[in-house]
């Protein structure tokens, strides 16, 4: 009976994947079926039944750095021309002059739900020397596409400044770091990046903008598999059924669809130190009102700058848990944080500066629910700062409010400090031998 039960559970879990398994995949074969199965198992592995403990860990790290800043007024004095790290992720690596000799130390710097992302740590350095992207089935050695389809862990860097126009979506294998430090790298005017059924990916220090849908066709997604893809959506970064993902110090703007989409039970994700601007739909976490496996989605959104020209979804969450901490929101055009299907949202220490539009003062937006249903969703605002008439509509039964595990947990830094915390959001200018 136990074996039969296990078989039924497996068949049910796989069946939930099948309706969306073919997204962008024109011909589903055994390779993609196996990847989907493995991805669901990974989601189960990295789903944290106590997400507040993860949020608390971020809070303590922020407060530790805050105490040092009070004593020293910054890790180092920016006015003297020295490096200045303003949040705990950056403190881990930014002011170390030997960062170029020890690039892989970055893998130990993530916080939040994506803190276990190792990327290409332990693997070889792959240097991208060629910005072209002309052969989808047999990518040229030295191109970014050739680097990301390799099966072994790789730490991918760039030999020089590059403008890379992707002819089709860039399908990245797991255990990869795309590290733009030391070069100005733009992925622009073509397709975006796809992380589909993979784990352990870090993308750091690049610009991604002006992304368009592409037609699809035969595309190599690993050294031993070429498959037929459908049209891509035009997301800058798409995370599909993937876990242990860290996006850090990206500059993102102007895509056809979303700047960052995480869907299909993706989990264990941190989005940090990014600068987002000039776009309608910024960050979508969960895309289907019927895909309940997104209840396992857990995402940290920390130390980002949501700048002028953004309309909505900073983020928009379905089903899952989002810890939104110490971000700077500047004049959204519709709403900042939205949700559907009863997500849990913990907003701490953010600064919300509303536009002059009287119809866009509210930070929050609950969608596809009755007013009574929306009141039951757990949405909390703690230590946030509201400017120019901005306001956050909290909800949830006080008896069911999120309980912290530790009695004396240190809350995140106040929203009044967010300008300093997010001062260096976006891709940095880094030179070997100097702090970034």
GUROSE-225220 format. One record per residue (C-alpha): x, y negated, z negated. Coordinates in steps of 0.5 Angstrom, whole numbers, padded with zeros to 4 digits, always signed. Last residue first. Layout:
<recs>
XYZ...
</recs>
This chain:
<recs>
+0069-0096+0013+0075-0096+0009+0081-0096+0013+0086-0092+0015+0082-0090+0021+0077-0095+0023+0070-0095+0022+0064-0100+0024+0058-0097+0021+0052-0094+0024+0045-0097+0020+0044-0099+0013+0050-0103+0010+0046-0108+0006+0041-0103+0004+0043-0103-0004+0044-0110-0004+0038-0112-0001+0034-0107-0005+0037-0109-0012+0030-0113-0014+0027-0106-0012+0029-0104-0019+0034-0098-0019+0032-0091-0019+0029-0088-0026+0033-0085-0031+0030-0079-0034+0030-0079-0042+0024-0074-0043+0027-0069-0037+0022-0065-0033+0018-0071-0030+0011-0070-0030+0007-0072-0023+0000-0075-0025-0005-0069-0026-0008-0072-0032-0008-0079-0028-0012-0077-0023-0009-0079-0016-0008-0086-0013-0004-0092-0012-0006-0097-0007+0001-0101-0006+0001-0109-0005+0004-0114+0000+0002-0121-0001+0008-0124+0001+0013-0120-0003+0012-0113-0007+0017-0110-0011+0017-0103-0013+0019-0100-0020+0014-0094-0019+0009-0093-0014+0005-0087-0014+0001-0083-0009-0002-0077-0011-0008-0076-0007-0015-0075-0011-0017-0082-0009-0017-0080-0002-0022-0075-0002-0027-0081-0005-0025-0086+0000-0027-0080+0005-0021-0077+0009-0018-0078+0016-0013-0083+0014-0010-0086+0008-0006-0092+0009-0001-0095+0004+0003-0102+0004-0003-0106+0005-0001-0113+0007-0003-0112+0014-0010-0115+0016-0007-0122+0013-0002-0122+0018+0004-0126+0015+0008-0120+0015+0009-0116+0008+0016-0116+0004+0016-0109+0001+0022-0108-0003+0023-0100-0006+0024-0098-0013+0020-0092-0013+0015-0089-0008+0013-0082-0010+0008-0079-0004+0004-0073-0005+0001-0071+0002-0007-0070+0002-0009-0068+0009-0006-0075+0012-0001-0080+0010+0001-0087+0011+0007-0091+0008+0008-0098+0012+0002-0101+0015+0000-0104+0021+0005-0110+0023+0011-0108+0018+0014-0114+0016+0021-0112+0012+0021-0106+0008+0027-0105+0005+0028-0098+0002+0030-0096-0005+0027-0089-0006+0021-0086-0002+0021-0078-0004+0016-0075+0001+0012-0069-0001+0008-0065+0004+0001-0064+0007+0002-0069+0013+0006-0075+0012+0007-0082+0015+0014-0085+0014+0015-0091+0015+0010-0089+0020+0007-0096+0023+0009-0102+0027+0016-0103+0027+0018-0110+0030+0022-0113+0024+0026-0108+0020+0026-0102+0016+0032-0101+0012+0034-0095+0009+0037-0093+0002+0033-0087+0001+0027-0083+0005+0028-0076+0002+0023-0070+0005+0020-0064+0003+0016-0060+0007+0013-0054+0004+0006-0056+0005+0007-0057+0012+0005-0049+0013-0002-0052+0013-0002-0053+0020-0009-0055+0021-0008-0063+0021-0002-0062+0026+0004-0067+0026+0008-0067+0020+0013-0072+0017+0013-0078+0022+0018-0083+0022+0018-0090+0026+0012-0090+0030+0011-0097+0034+0018-0099+0035+0023-0105+0034+0027-0103+0028+0030-0098+0024+0037-0098+0020+0039-0092+0017+0042-0091+0010+0039-0084+0009+0034-0079+0012+0034-0073+0007+0031-0066+0009+0030-0060+0006+0024-0058+0010+0021-0057+0017+0015-0053+0017+0013-0055+0024+0014-0062+0024+0020-0067+0023+0019-0073+0028+0024-0079+0027+0024-0085+0032+0017-0083+0035+0014-0083+0042+0017-0087+0048+0023-0089+0043+0025-0096+0042+0030-0097+0036+0035-0093+0031+0041-0094+0028+0044-0088+0024+0047-0088+0018+0045-0082+0015+0041-0076+0018+0041-0070+0014+0038-0063+0015+0037-0057+0011+0032-0054+0014+0028-0053+0021+0022-0052+0024+0022-0058+0029+0026-0064+0028+0026-0069+0033+0031-0075+0034+0030-0080+0038+0023-0078+0040+0021-0078+0048+0016-0072+0048+0020-0067+0052+0017-0064+0058+0017-0057+0058+0023-0052+0057+0026-0046+0061+0031-0042+0058+0038-0041+0058+0041-0037+0052+0048-0034+0051+0052-0040+0049+0046-0044+0046+0041-0048+0048+0042-0048+0056+0037-0052+0060+0032-0049+0065+0027-0055+0067+0024-0061+0063+0021-0067+0065+0024-0072+0061+0021-0077+0056+0024-0083+0054+0029-0086+0049+0031-0093+0049+0035-0092+0043+0040-0088+0039+0046-0091+0035+0051-0086+0032+0054-0086+0025+0052-0079+0022+0048-0073+0024+0048-0067+0020+0045-0060+0021+0045-0054+0017+0039-0050+0019+0036-0049+0026+0029-0047+0029+0029-0053+0034+0033-0059+0032+0032-0064+0039+0036-0070+0040+0033-0075+0045+0033-0076+0053+0035-0082+0057+0036-0089+0056+0041-0089+0050+0045-0084+0046+0050-0090+0044+0057-0088+0040+0061-0094+0038+0067-0090+0035+0071-0088+0029+0065-0085+0025+0060-0082+0030+0060-0075+0027+0055-0070+0030+0056-0065+0025+0053-0058+0027+0052-0051+0023+0045-0050+0027+0045-0051+0035+0043-0057+0038+0038-0058+0044+0040-0065+0047+0033-0067+0051+0034-0067+0058+0039-0072+0062+0042-0075+0056+0045-0082+0058+0051-0082+0053+0054-0089+0052+0061-0088+0049+0067-0091+0045+0073-0086+0044+0075-0079+0043+0068-0078+0039+0067-0073+0033+0064-0066+0033+0065-0062+0026+0063-0055+0029+0060-0049+0026+0060-0043+0030+0054-0042+0036+0056-0047+0041+0051-0051+0044+0052-0057+0041+0059-0058+0044+0057-0057+0051+0052-0062+0050+0057-0067+0047+0061-0066+0053+0069-0064+0053+0067-0057+0057+0062-0059+0062+0055-0056+0061+0053-0050+0065+0045-0050+0065+0044-0057+0064+0049-0060+0068+0050-0067+0069+0051-0070+0062+0057-0075+0062+0060-0078+0056+0067-0074+0057+0072-0073+0051+0068-0070+0045+0073-0068+0040+0071-0061+0037+0074-0060+0030+0073-0053+0027+0069-0050+0022+0069-0050+0015+0063-0056+0014+0059-0056+0021+0053-0059+0018+0053-0057+0010+0046-0059+0009+0045-0057+0001+0043-0065+0000+0037-0065+0004+0032-0065-0001+0036-0071-0005+0043-0073-0004+0048-0072+0001+0055-0073+0000+0058-0066+0000+0058-0066+0008+0062-0072+0008+0068-0069+0006+0069-0066+0013+0072-0072+0015+0078-0071+0011+0084-0074+0016+0079-0080+0018+0076-0081+0011+0083-0083+0009+0082-0090+0007+0076-0088+0002+0071-0093+0001+0066-0090+0005+0066-0083+0002+0062-0082-0004+0060-0089-0006+0056-0089+0001+0051-0084-0002+0051-0087-0009+0049-0094-0006+0053-0100-0005+0060-0099-0003+0064-0105-0002+0070-0104+0002+0075-0110+0001+0075-0117+0005+0076-0120-0002+0069-0123-0001+0067-0115-0001+0069-0114-0008+0070-0107-0009+0065-0102-0013+0060-0108-0013+0059-0113-0019+0064-0109-0023+0060-0108-0030+0053-0109-0027+0056-0105-0021+0058-0099-0025+0051-0099-0028+0048-0099-0022+0052-0093-0019+0050-0089-0025+0042-0091-0024+0043-0089-0017+0045-0082-0018+0040-0081-0024+0035-0083-0019+0037-0078-0014+0037-0072-0019+0030-0074-0021+0028-0074-0014+0030-0067-0014+0027-0065-0021+0021-0068-0018+0021-0063-0012+0019-0057-0017+0017-0051-0012+0023-0053-0008+0022-0050-0001+0029-0048+0001+0028-0040+0002+0021-0041+0005+0024-0045+0010+0029-0041+0012+0024-0035+0013+0020-0039+0017+0026-0041+0021+0028-0034+0022+0022-0032+0025+0022-0038+0030+0029-0036+0032+0027-0029+0033+0021-0031+0037+0026-0036+0041+0030-0031+0043+0025-0026+0045+0022-0030+0050+0017-0036+0050+0017-0039+0057+0016-0047+0058+0019-0048+0051+0017-0056+0049+0012-0053+0044+0012-0046+0045+0012-0044+0038+0006-0048+0036+0000-0043+0037+0005-0038+0035+0007-0040+0028+0001-0039+0024+0001-0032+0027+0008-0031+0025+0006-0032+0017+0000-0027+0018+0004-0022+0021+0009-0022+0016+0004-0022+0010+0000-0016+0014+0007-0012+0014+0008-0014+0007+0001-0011+0005+0002-0005+0009+0009-0004+0005+0006-0005-0002+0000+0000+0000
</recs>
